[in-house]
Amino acid sequence: MTRSVLFDTETTGLDPLTGDRVIEFAAIELINDLPTDRHFHRLIHPERDIPEGASRVHGILIGDLEGKPKFAEVAQDILDFIGDDPLIAHNAPFDFGFMNAEFARMKLPALDRSRMVDTLVLAKERFPGMPNSLDALCRRFDIDLTQRTTHNALLDCKLLAEVYVELTGGRQRGLGLADDDQGAMPVAQYVSTGTRTPRPVVVSEAALAAHAAFVAKLKEPVWLAE
């Protein structure tokens, strides 16, 4: 069983080195590259204003964050959820930069960039020269975008989980050929698009009989080797 964590942030701006802060953090657990029902989501008070331009992108106003915890109050919960596993994000250096700036304010160790899996890099390798934003990839893979009127960290994680499965060929591992005892659930069921529900492949008795007859004609078939 391989665990990884897919995550996303929303922020007050583009540069943590000039005082921009994280205002939303969301993460989804993946087992063998497929999302489970475990996720983490927090809105965070940035201890500063949110410029109008940033609010137009993610739809979050400073008034929406009144009474929400500061980053220092949720940092340990975030670290507990992500553990030591690989961390997946779209344009991951941006999110790593903001998270590490927040951890640096608390004098906590930075996230090791060796853990970074950047889906933007994966997309550019697969679709060189093409638009590879999250929206563009969702449209390319026919993933429902109707709920994405603004950026939202948890929704973006759910969409990126679908994109990541497509980029890595993970959907082939989620087709329901056998019961999954690893805790993973179908991506489409997680995002509830209603269009990608895996169906178990059931082999008929006639097909089994035909296979047995075919194997019987072979010389020393490996299927019968002990």
URLIN-V699706 format. One record per backbone hydrogen bond with DSSP energy under -0.5 kcal/mol. NH is the residue of the N-H (numbers start at 0). CO is the residue of the C=O. E is the energy in kcal/mol with one decimal. If there is no record, write none. Layout:
# URLIN-V699706
nh-><NH | NH>
co-><CO | CO>
e-><E | E>
This chain:
# URLIN-V699706
nh-><2 | 3 | 4 | 5 | 6 | 7 | 9 | 11 | 17 | 18 | 19 | 22 | 23 | 24 | 25 | 26 | 27 | 28 | 29 | 30 | 31 | 33 | 35 | 38 | 39 | 41 | 43 | 44 | 50 | 50 | 54 | 55 | 56 | 56 | 57 | 58 | 60 | 63 | 64 | 64 | 65 | 67 | 70 | 72 | 73 | 73 | 74 | 77 | 78 | 79 | 80 | 81 | 82 | 84 | 85 | 86 | 87 | 87 | 88 | 90 | 91 | 93 | 94 | 95 | 96 | 97 | 98 | 99 | 100 | 101 | 102 | 103 | 104 | 105 | 105 | 106 | 107 | 114 | 115 | 116 | 118 | 118 | 121 | 122 | 123 | 124 | 125 | 126 | 129 | 136 | 137 | 138 | 139 | 140 | 141 | 142 | 147 | 148 | 150 | 155 | 156 | 157 | 158 | 159 | 160 | 161 | 162 | 163 | 164 | 165 | 166 | 167 | 168 | 168 | 169 | 170 | 171 | 172 | 173 | 174 | 180 | 182 | 184 | 189 | 190 | 191 | 192 | 193 | 197 | 201 | 202 | 207 | 208 | 209 | 210 | 211 | 212 | 213 | 214 | 215 | 216 | 216 | 217 | 219 | 220 | 223 | 224>
co-><0 | 29 | 85 | 27 | 87 | 25 | 23 | 20 | 14 | 15 | 14 | 9 | 9 | 41 | 7 | 39 | 5 | 37 | 3 | 33 | 1 | 30 | 28 | 36 | 26 | 24 | 22 | 68 | 11 | 48 | 50 | 51 | 52 | 53 | 53 | 54 | 58 | 60 | 60 | 61 | 62 | 64 | 44 | 69 | 69 | 70 | 70 | 73 | 74 | 75 | 76 | 77 | 78 | 81 | 2 | 114 | 4 | 85 | 116 | 88 | 88 | 90 | 90 | 91 | 92 | 93 | 94 | 95 | 96 | 97 | 98 | 99 | 100 | 101 | 102 | 103 | 102 | 111 | 112 | 86 | 88 | 116 | 117 | 118 | 119 | 120 | 121 | 122 | 126 | 132 | 133 | 134 | 135 | 136 | 138 | 137 | 144 | 146 | 56 | 151 | 152 | 153 | 154 | 155 | 156 | 157 | 158 | 159 | 160 | 161 | 162 | 163 | 164 | 165 | 164 | 164 | 168 | 169 | 170 | 171 | 178 | 179 | 34 | 185 | 186 | 187 | 187 | 187 | 195 | 199 | 200 | 203 | 204 | 205 | 206 | 207 | 208 | 209 | 210 | 211 | 212 | 213 | 214 | 217 | 217 | 220 | 221>
e-><-0.5 | -2.2 | -2.6 | -2.6 | -2.8 | -2.3 | -2.0 | -2.2 | -1.4 | -1.2 | -1.6 | -3.0 | -1.6 | -2.4 | -2.2 | -2.7 | -2.8 | -2.3 | -3.0 | -3.2 | -3.5 | -1.6 | -2.3 | -0.5 | -2.7 | -2.5 | -3.0 | -2.7 | -0.6 | -0.5 | -2.1 | -1.9 | -0.9 | -0.7 | -2.0 | -2.7 | -0.5 | -1.2 | -0.5 | -1.2 | -1.0 | -2.1 | -0.6 | -1.4 | -0.7 | -1.4 | -1.6 | -2.3 | -2.5 | -2.6 | -1.9 | -2.6 | -1.9 | -1.4 | -0.6 | -2.7 | -2.9 | -0.5 | -2.2 | -0.6 | -0.7 | -1.5 | -0.9 | -3.0 | -2.3 | -1.9 | -2.6 | -2.9 | -1.7 | -2.1 | -2.5 | -2.3 | -1.6 | -0.8 | -0.7 | -1.4 | -2.8 | -2.1 | -1.3 | -2.5 | -2.1 | -0.7 | -1.8 | -2.5 | -2.4 | -2.0 | -1.7 | -3.3 | -1.8 | -2.5 | -2.4 | -2.3 | -2.2 | -2.3 | -0.9 | -3.2 | -1.7 | -1.5 | -2.4 | -3.2 | -1.9 | -2.0 | -2.5 | -2.9 | -2.3 | -1.4 | -2.2 | -3.3 | -1.9 | -1.9 | -2.8 | -2.1 | -0.7 | -0.6 | -1.9 | -0.8 | -1.2 | -1.6 | -1.5 | -0.7 | -0.7 | -0.5 | -1.9 | -1.9 | -2.5 | -1.7 | -1.1 | -0.5 | -0.5 | -0.7 | -0.5 | -2.1 | -2.4 | -2.4 | -2.2 | -2.4 | -2.3 | -2.0 | -2.7 | -2.0 | -0.7 | -1.0 | -1.6 | -0.6 | -0.5 | -1.2 | -1.0>
